[in-house]
Amino acid sequence: MSVKFDVQTLERFRTMTPQEIYREVTDAVHQVDGPRGSEDFVDALDSLVDEGILTWDQIQNFESEEDN
């Protein structure tokens, strides 16, 4: 089951820092009922890239920071 963002949420994301968005999206995917996998995270983040809210470079930087 993928996470869908409504217009209000997308607009709120536009007022947040990229790090805040990444954390909130990650938390939202973790809270989805039922099975979830890496595709759910990618789908959620991809939708934000499509909206111009995040870039894949930013996402990769966040993931690198989490690994440290």
Buried (B, 14 or more C-beta within 10 A) or exposed (E): EBBEBEEEBBEEBEEEEBEEBBBBBBEBBEEEEEEBEEEBBBBBBBBBBEEEBBEEEBBEBBEEEEEE
